[in-house]
Every structure is written in C-alpha cells, then in structure tokens.
C-alpha cells in the first residue's frame, strides 16, 4: 500500500482509507510537549482493550485515538498524569490501532500507532440436552443456554447423514423436530454460535414410537366359580403382548401383574381367588414403545361354605411294601395332595385331580409304621383343608 504525505494544520482532522503513521498524522510545528512513549495495548476480552503509556512532562492531558479502518476516532480524553485507559465495545477477533496524544494549552504530540487483535468471543457448549414429547413422527429437544451464545443450530443424524434441521434463538433454547419416520432412532446435537465462535453439545438419541396402540375393547370379567374368574377382550392388532393386572381393593395394596400373555391372546382365567371377595382387573396392551390400558372391571366371587377336608380317609395294606390311601370327596375341591410323615415333617407323595379318591403307595419298608393325611384344595390353592392322620403297620 502506498503512503501519502499530508501537510496538516492545527485544529483540522483529515482521514483516509490507509494505515496511519506518525509521519502522516503529526503536526508540522514546534511542539512544547513531547509525544508519549511506551504505549502498550492489552486485550482484556473480546470487546475490551487496555492502553497504557509513559507520562510526559508539562502536559494538560491525553487524548486516545483509534483507527477504525476509515477514519481516526477520538476514544477518550483524560487528565494530566493519567497513564491508562480501557476501551470497550470493540468488535471481537479484529485488529485494533491506537495512538495516544499528549497536549497542553497550545500544542500536542502523538505517539506511534500500535495495534492489538481482540480475541474471539468466548462460548461454551449447550448442556443438559434432552429429548421429550416423543410421538410417532415427532419429538422435542431442550437444553440449557450456553455462555456467550447468540443462537443455536440443530443437527440430526438419521443413521446415514448428518444435516442441520433448524435454528433457535438464545431466548428459546428448544426445538421441535417433525416429519420423522415411525419406530426409528434419531441422533441430535445442538451447536451454540456467536459472531466468532461455535461450540457443540454432546449427542443424544431417541426412538420414535413404532405404532400407536389402543386399549383392548369389549373387556369383560365373568365368574366361573368361587375361586376363578374368566377374563376376555378383543385383540388390538398392533400389540406384542398383554399384561393382566389385579387389585384386591385392600387399602395399602397395589395392583399386581398376575400374567403376561403373548400377542393375539384374547382371554385369561384368574385362579386362586377367595370366595366372597371383590376383585378388580384391567388389561394392558403393549408393544416395544407404547401401551394402553382398559378401564377397571370389578367382579365379586360368590360366597360359599368353606372348603372341607377329604372325608373317611383310610389306609389299607396291599402288600409287604405297599398300601392304598383312600377318601371321600368334599364339595368344591378341585384336587388332592397325599402326604406321608418321614419322621421330621410331611412329604407330598402324590397329587391327583378331582374324581380320584384313592392312590397306591409303593416302595415302603417292611415292619414299619407309616402315617398319612390327605389335603383337599381349590384352583390355585386358594383354599386348602387337611384331613386327620391315618396309619398302617407293615
């Protein structure tokens, strides 16, 4: 760049688009004050520069000038003996030129021009990036504002390419993503930016819902007997299975899952219930990403007489090492357990269903006494009743 010599007159400011030099800007006259020396510039931040210089004798004060690329601008005027000034509101990441001028009542003298480059604006990455409100084709992003950010760019990777899908302002650190495919995993990060810098958040990911699911329709509960309730419903068609929930209605007790069933199942029998009790049920259809519940249905099991123990229990010796235990059936029993005393406790040696009233017991030792009892039970062992003891001598 060529430099142009100017003859400057007192009291007039002349500027052009060129790099300033002391020769171009000093006054052509005998000066009674000397130019300040030791000018130093320190970038305190992206927008602040501190200027310091050596004090001169006989000055009335100092003027600090800045060259903005087009003209010389008076930045500040300070009193005599002041040797520092901090300039603010500067553009970030740019070279800045300064000179300091000592003056008295009639004369002035400037230092050489000196430059310093302001650093880029500082910025931190967005934090706490979260995904919520996940639907079939959309989800929402939110994050904590980054220090120094003036805005945000949102990026998405769909498993193939990464692309910017939108922007957000500092005032609204959130973004809604739409137009996604169902049942697909998407990855996101947010980029904070200002006029000079960027900073990226960590990646997060989430999967859109695979398919909407509706509650099973036509849910019904029907009493089968005092210990069993049958449940039925319509298949929803988009489930991978069903869960059956039961609640006894007792304060302090929570609903429990009593069965998890395969897809396309439309019925279940809840067994092991007590007579004369109220039971509430609901069915939950589910798939990999969603679920839907029916309303509660409450049914009362009928109140009946308590289960009775098997009657007329007897044991007959049928051989050197065998016996047969027999009994009569009580009402409501759905099966029987036959127990033998082993010297320390009772051992179950046979379980039979209703309609069977005797069982053979083999493999016993000769010349010993054996004790037996028979237990009746209902479905799910909701009720049990034990007979008295009988014995046989071999």
KAQUI-V924624 format. One line per field, one symbol per residue. phi: phi as a letter, one per 30 degrees, with the letter a starting at -180 (. if undefined). A space follows every 50 residues. Layout:
phi->???
This chain:
phi->.dccdcccceibcbbbdaddbeddcddcadccccddcidbbbddadbbbc cbaddcdidclbcccbccjbadcddabbdeidbaaccchcddhbdbcbbc bdbbdbbaacdddbcbcdddddacddbhdbcbhdbdbaabcbacecdidc abcccbccjbbcbdclbbdddbdaaccbidddibdbcbbccdbbdbbbac dddbbacdddadbcdechdbbbdcadcbbccbaddcibcclbcccbbdid ejccebdcaccdeidbaacdcidcdibcbcbbccdbbdbaaacdddbcbc dddbdedcdechdbbbdcldbbbbcbacdddidcabcccbdcjbaccdca bbcejcbabdbcidddibcbcbbbccbceihdbbbcdddbbbcc
